[in-house]
Amino acid sequence: MNALEAAAARSRWARRNVGDKVLLCGGLLLAAISLPPWPAAALIILAVVASAVAARVPAGLFLVLWTAPAAFVAVGILPLLFSITVDGLVWSPTGPQRAAEVVARATAAIGCTMLFTVTTPLSEVLAWAARSGIPRTLTHLAELIYRMIGTLAGTAKMMHEAQAQRLGHVTRRGSLTGVAAQSANLFVLSFQRARRLGEGLELRAEPGASDVLAVDRPRDGRFVIAAFAVVVAVVIATAAVRGWWP
């Protein structure tokens, strides 16, 4: 069990109904992508942090997961800062504002997604998805991909530790050579594991054969009301600040 799975299983909200958490995290996510970044993004980030504290999520792990996609966001805002004209690449006057809006939206949206991830075990999500009418084939495929990623991550960690024990990280050149060799081996191994998963799926021929035991969690009326109130409060506060009221 990796750190993410352990955090989800030990979370204070791990035994809450998945639909209740979907209402909170999904509602905040919709607000993050549909409302103006100011002040919605700031309010959503505040709500996510407060929810993470209430769920007793490990602060260090949550911060790492929240900031992990920062590189993708940084690359994504580069085209907003510059414009291509007949004179070449020029600085866009409105670029910084648009980039700030993208960063704010992305930060808020990532926080909502990670909050759901670190408070909901995968087995609970799959069981809830099956009860909600999502085709079992899709949930089974998602489960297989998740298992494959976990296996490859564990294999990569063991390769790294084995290389370190052979003093392969003593020099920079050795480190680069080791990383290249490990990446090549992992690339080949990923195809082998994928083929084995595919063969297992064909032989099993029943998507529900790998179902896991999941307890049917009752809905918590107070949590549902609180989640709905948080989302509505974000919308109302944004409307008030933006002057949408007549």
TAVEN-V536450 format. One line per field, one symbol per residue. ss: DSSP state (h for helix, s for strand, l for the rest). burial: # if it has 24 or more other C-alpha atoms within 12 Angstrom, else .. A space follows every 50 residues. Layout:
# TAVEN-V536450
ss = ???
burial = ???
This chain:
# TAVEN-V536450
ss = llhhhhhhhhlllllllhhhhhhhhhhhhhhhhhllhhhhhhhhhhhhhh hhhhllllhhhhhhhhhhlhhhhhhhhhhhhssssllsssslllhhhhhh hhhhhhhhhhhhhhhhhllllhhhhhhhhhhllllhhhhhhhhhhhhhhh hhhhhhhhhhhhhhhllllllhhhhhhhhhhhhhhhhhhhhhhhhhhhhh hhhhllhhhhllllllllllhhhhhhhhhhhhhhhhhhhhhhllll
burial = ...##.###.#.#####################.###########.###. ##..####..##..##......#...#..#..................## ##############################........##..##..##.. .#...#..##.................##..#...#...#...#..#... ......................##..#..###.##.##........
